[in-house]
Amino acid sequence: MKAKNVIFLFAGCLFSQLCLAQTELKSDLKAFKPAESNQPGKLFPQVNDEGKVRASLYAPHASKVLLDLGGKKYEMVKNEAGLWTGESEPQDEGFHYYQLNVDGAAIPDPNSRYFYGAGRLGSGIEVPADDEAFYALQNVPHGMVSENIYYSDLTKTWRRCFIYTPASYYENNKSRFPVLYLQHGSFEDETGWVNQGKANIILDNLIAQNQAKPMIIVTDNGYAFKPGNNETAQKGQGISIFEDVLIKEVIPMIDKRFRTLADREHRAIAGLSMGANQTMRIVMRNLDKFAYYGGFSGTSNYPNTDVIDPNVFMEGRFKTGTEVNKRLKLFWLGLGTKEPAPFPKSVGAFKSMLDQQGIKYTYYESPKTAHEWLTWRRSLQNFAPLLFR
């Protein structure tokens, strides 16, 4: 009888411990949820309500594994089965690149989808944002993103660009559309604005809400070099001829292959970071081609923070404010409130020059974001509705 009671007691304790463990697991799973950026069916990485990221990797023979995220490395712990798990501190809302470090070797997380950034394909994670609805898939008409491969006579290389066409492009084969040329940042490529930036989803939602005009968006690779040393060009150190590629090859090609409104009044150009620098120079040298400009987290005086002399800056193209106001229907600048140095001061110096010259511009600040994709998604969300009005 005593033995039976002991067995029942042991079973009861075991059952209660199992229930407790399951309860804790359920609670934990409720707090941490698989990231939207995971590969299909993958439970990790996960994000909780605080913005903490939890990563997991099966590496039974590894001696040390780190989670490298947000400029900081976090120790991961291995269990008896060889599964490593680690958590980060709370991260800012939005998209972040990250990697795992296994015994000194940096590798992508096999659980996440891969994105081209930092000069290579690697892992990325979405930390949910309070305002994420504007770049989330909604039950609205969706446009299409097509890949366009072309040979550049200027670079002597095969190149590609991606073209977003709105849903209404396919409803009437006689309608023509304005075009926004949208550029990526440094160490990224033509895939960035669709994969990380969700530009097509943002425009689908804006157009469905009648907040933006239906438009075509073209994203090309900002790294275009004069033929010569291929090794140097591959490292991004050649002589850039992207402006010529865009003006002489890409725009004529897009106007020929798509139903565009092929005049400056229906053409805009914008970019982020390096792309903002590039596109500002392009627009000011080609005011006969564009009537709208957007610079997200960057200006052409970067990284300089000194007072700008408009008589010499960019060959004096901002020297006459009235002429700039006359030619550009929109001059738009955006910046995150947590941007690192030197961006706040370099953009600030540029704005001061615009004020001095009496040049009209629109300025937007993305709250609580740094030099990152949520800043640029919000910038596009606020920039696009002002185009082609």
TAURRA-V863637 format. One record per residue. N is the residue number from 1. RES is the residue in one letter. PHI is phi in whole degrees, 0 to 359 (none if undefined). PSI is psi in degrees with one decimal (* if undefined). NEAR is the number of other C-alpha atoms within 12 Angstrom. Layout:
# TAURRA-V863637
n;res;phi;psi;near
N;RES;PHI;PSI;NEAR
N;RES;PHI;PSI;NEAR
This chain:
# TAURRA-V863637
n;res;phi;psi;near
1;M;none;-43.6;7
2;K;295;-40.8;8
3;A;299;-41.3;9
4;K;296;-40.7;10
5;N;297;-38.9;11
6;V;297;-41.8;13
7;I;298;-47.4;14
8;F;298;-40.2;15
9;L;297;-44.2;14
10;F;297;-43.0;14
11;A;296;-40.9;14
12;G;297;-41.9;14
13;C;296;-42.3;14
14;L;296;-43.3;15
15;F;296;-41.6;15
16;S;294;-38.5;15
17;Q;294;-40.1;14
18;L;296;-44.0;14
19;C;298;-42.3;14
20;L;298;-43.4;14
21;A;297;-43.2;14
22;Q;296;-40.4;14
23;T;297;-43.4;14
24;E;296;-38.7;14
25;L;295;-45.1;14
26;K;299;-42.6;14
27;S;298;-40.4;14
28;D;293;-43.0;18
29;L;294;-30.0;20
30;K;290;-36.2;15
31;A;286;-44.4;19
32;F;257;128.6;26
33;K;237;147.3;29
34;P;304;138.4;32
35;A;288;148.6;34
36;E;298;-24.5;28
37;S;273;5.6;34
38;N;290;157.4;27
39;Q;294;152.2;22
40;P;307;130.2;15
41;G;83;-3.0;14
42;K;273;131.5;21
43;L;278;-21.3;23
44;F;237;154.5;36
45;P;289;164.4;44
46;Q;235;158.1;37
47;V;228;140.5;38
48;N;252;-177.1;30
49;D;295;-21.4;25
50;E;276;-9.9;22
51;G;90;8.9;29
52;K;287;144.5;30
53;V;248;131.8;40
54;R;245;124.8;43
55;A;245;156.8;46
56;S;217;142.6;36
57;L;211;130.8;36
58;Y;273;110.1;25
59;A;210;74.9;26
60;P;297;-24.1;18
61;H;262;-2.0;17
62;A;284;149.7;21
63;S;256;-20.3;21
64;K;206;128.9;27
65;V;229;134.3;35
66;L;236;146.1;36
67;L;264;117.7;39
68;D;255;104.6;35
69;L;212;133.3;34
70;G;64;30.6;27
71;G;79;12.9;14
72;K;222;145.9;19
73;K;254;132.7;23
74;Y;244;132.2;28
75;E;294;137.0;26
76;M;251;151.8;31
77;V;246;137.0;26
78;K;262;135.7;23
79;N;266;-177.4;18
80;E;294;-23.1;12
81;A;274;-3.0;13
82;G;90;14.3;19
83;L;264;122.3;21
84;W;266;138.3;32
85;T;221;139.9;29
86;G;207;157.3;31
87;E;233;149.7;32
88;S;260;171.5;30
89;E;288;166.2;23
90;P;304;135.3;20
91;Q;254;157.0;32
92;D;296;154.7;33
93;E;297;150.0;32
94;G;112;-162.4;40
95;F;266;138.0;40
96;H;222;138.5;38
97;Y;283;149.5;36
98;Y;203;171.6;42
99;Q;206;168.8;40
100;L;250;148.4;40
101;N;241;113.8;30
102;V;248;109.9;28
103;D;49;42.0;18
104;G;92;-9.3;16
105;A;260;125.1;16
106;A;277;125.6;21
107;I;225;155.4;24
108;P;290;154.2;32
109;D;284;120.2;37
110;P;294;-7.2;27
111;N;269;-19.9;32
112;S;264;159.4;35
113;R;289;158.3;29
114;Y;254;143.0;28
115;F;227;145.9;35
116;Y;273;112.3;30
117;G;198;158.5;31
118;A;58;27.2;21
119;G;80;12.6;18
120;R;200;161.8;22
121;L;287;130.2;25
122;G;203;-175.6;27
123;S;280;152.0;36
124;G;216;152.5;43
125;I;223;140.7;43
126;E;264;120.3;41
127;V;262;116.7;35
128;P;307;139.8;32
129;A;248;151.2;29
130;D;299;-31.0;18
131;D;254;24.6;18
132;E;294;-10.9;25
133;A;301;-30.5;20
134;F;289;-19.6;31
135;Y;243;15.4;35
136;A;266;151.8;26
137;L;297;127.9;22
138;Q;237;163.1;20
139;N;278;72.8;12
140;V;226;164.6;21
141;P;299;134.4;25
142;H;247;141.4;27
143;G;277;-167.6;30
144;M;234;148.7;25
145;V;245;121.5;28
146;S;244;149.1;22
147;E;263;128.5;19
148;N;241;113.0;24
149;I;263;134.3;19
150;Y;214;154.7;23
151;Y;263;128.3;17
152;S;264;117.8;26
153;D;291;-23.3;19
154;L;284;-41.7;26
155;T;264;-13.5;29
156;K;61;37.4;19
157;T;221;160.1;21
158;W;279;136.0;15
159;R;227;173.4;29
160;R;211;156.1;29
161;C;223;161.5;38
162;F;247;140.7;35
163;I;235;120.8;37
164;Y;267;126.6;40
165;T;242;130.3;38
166;P;291;162.9;39
167;A;304;-37.3;28
168;S;290;-12.4;26
169;Y;299;-29.4;26
170;Y;261;1.9;19
171;E;272;-26.2;14
172;N;214;111.7;12
173;N;282;9.1;13
174;K;253;-14.7;13
175;S;288;144.6;18
176;R;243;154.8;27
177;F;228;147.9;33
178;P;287;164.7;38
179;V;231;135.4;40
180;L;249;121.6;48
181;Y;266;119.3;48
182;L;236;119.7;50
183;Q;251;149.1;48
184;H;276;-177.8;47
185;G;258;-174.3;40
186;S;294;143.4;30
187;F;61;20.4;26
188;E;239;-177.9;34
189;D;216;-165.3;37
190;E;293;-12.0;39
191;T;277;-15.7;36
192;G;301;-45.5;42
193;W;290;-21.4;43
194;V;268;-49.6;36
195;N;287;-50.2;32
196;Q;268;-37.5;38
197;G;275;-19.8;42
198;K;55;36.6;33
199;A;301;-39.9;49
200;N;295;-39.1;45
201;I;291;-41.7;37
202;I;301;-45.3;44
203;L;290;-38.1;47
204;D;305;-46.7;40
205;N;292;-43.3;33
206;L;297;-44.3;35
207;I;295;-41.1;29
208;A;297;-29.3;25
209;Q;268;7.7;18
210;N;58;30.2;15
211;Q;264;-15.7;22
212;A;221;149.7;26
213;K;288;141.3;32
214;P;301;130.5;41
215;M;213;159.5;40
216;I;268;142.1;45
217;I;239;132.4;46
218;V;242;126.3;46
219;T;241;118.4;44
220;D;245;172.6;44
221;N;274;119.1;42
222;G;287;-7.7;42
223;Y;266;100.9;38
224;A;224;122.6;38
225;F;237;150.9;31
226;K;298;136.6;26
227;P;305;142.0;20
228;G;167;-121.6;18
229;N;283;105.3;16
230;N;297;-36.7;18
231;E;296;-41.8;12
232;T;294;-41.9;17
233;A;297;-39.2;21
234;Q;295;-26.5;20
235;K;274;1.6;18
236;G;74;29.2;24
237;Q;241;10.6;18
238;G;277;-171.3;20
239;I;275;113.5;22
240;S;288;131.9;25
241;I;232;29.5;28
242;F;300;-38.6;30
243;E;303;-45.8;35
244;D;295;-41.0;27
245;V;299;-44.4;32
246;L;294;-49.8;37
247;I;287;-41.4;28
248;K;267;-22.9;20
249;E;242;-52.4;26
250;V;290;-51.9;35
251;I;300;-47.9;34
252;P;300;-37.4;20
253;M;295;-44.4;25
254;I;295;-42.3;36
255;D;295;-27.7;25
256;K;279;-39.5;14
257;R;271;-20.6;15
258;F;236;158.3;30
259;R;278;81.5;25
260;T;259;160.2;32
261;L;268;98.0;28
262;A;271;62.2;26
263;D;214;165.3;22
264;R;298;-29.6;26
265;E;293;-18.5;27
266;H;238;30.6;32
267;R;225;130.1;40
268;A;233;159.6;47
269;I;217;140.4;53
270;A;205;164.6;50
271;G;194;167.6;50
272;L;245;140.4;49
273;S;52;-114.4;44
274;M;305;-39.0;33
275;G;294;-30.3;43
276;A;292;-42.0;40
277;N;299;-49.0;38
278;Q;299;-50.8;42
279;T;290;-28.9;41
280;M;296;-42.9;42
281;R;295;-40.0;33
282;I;295;-46.3;37
283;V;295;-39.7;39
284;M;288;-22.1;33
285;R;269;-9.7;22
286;N;223;52.9;27
287;L;292;-10.8;29
288;D;279;-7.5;22
289;K;251;-24.4;30
290;F;226;147.6;39
291;A;239;-2.0;36
292;Y;222;138.6;47
293;Y;224;142.0;52
294;G;224;127.1;51
295;G;242;114.3;48
296;F;256;114.1;52
297;S;58;44.9;55
298;G;178;150.2;49
299;T;216;166.2;44
300;S;281;-1.5;38
301;N;269;-3.0;34
302;Y;303;138.6;29
303;P;267;12.9;23
304;N;290;138.1;21
305;T;245;6.5;24
306;D;287;164.2;19
307;V;299;135.8;21
308;I;266;131.3;30
309;D;267;106.1;22
310;P;296;-16.9;26
311;N;287;-25.1;16
312;V;242;-23.8;15
313;F;298;127.8;23
314;M;49;49.0;23
315;E;57;29.6;15
316;G;76;22.4;20
317;R;287;-12.9;30
318;F;253;13.2;35
319;K;295;-39.2;24
320;T;250;99.2;21
321;G;298;-38.1;23
322;T;297;-34.6;17
323;E;289;-39.9;19
324;V;296;-44.2;31
325;N;299;-34.8;25
326;K;289;-37.6;18
327;R;274;-34.7;28
328;L;257;123.3;35
329;K;284;-24.9;28
330;L;210;126.8;33
331;F;239;110.6;37
332;W;238;135.0;41
333;L;231;141.0;42
334;G;223;150.8;44
335;L;204;146.8;45
336;G;277;149.3;34
337;T;287;-14.2;22
338;K;248;21.6;21
339;E;299;141.8;29
340;P;282;166.1;19
341;A;295;145.1;20
342;P;261;12.9;24
343;F;303;-47.6;34
344;P;302;-40.9;30
345;K;281;-35.0;26
346;S;290;-42.3;29
347;V;292;-37.6;40
348;G;299;-41.7;30
349;A;296;-37.7;27
350;F;293;-43.5;38
351;K;299;-39.4;37
352;S;298;-38.3;22
353;M;295;-41.5;32
354;L;298;-43.5;33
355;D;299;-43.9;19
356;Q;299;-36.4;21
357;Q;271;-2.8;25
358;G;70;28.0;20
359;I;272;127.2;29
360;K;285;136.6;27
361;Y;207;159.9;29
362;T;250;132.6;25
363;Y;237;134.0;26
364;Y;230;141.6;27
365;E;240;128.6;29
366;S;274;118.7;31
367;P;292;132.7;25
368;K;62;28.5;21
369;T;234;154.0;29
370;A;253;-144.3;33
371;H;275;78.5;37
372;E;207;171.5;40
373;W;291;-27.2;43
374;L;292;-35.5;45
375;T;302;-43.9;42
376;W;280;-32.2;50
377;R;298;-46.3;45
378;R;295;-35.9;40
379;S;298;-46.3;43
380;L;297;-40.1;46
381;Q;301;-37.2;36
382;N;272;-25.7;30
383;F;280;-47.0;42
384;A;303;-40.6;42
385;P;297;-17.2;29
386;L;270;-4.9;28
387;L;276;144.3;35
388;F;60;36.9;31
389;R;264;*;20
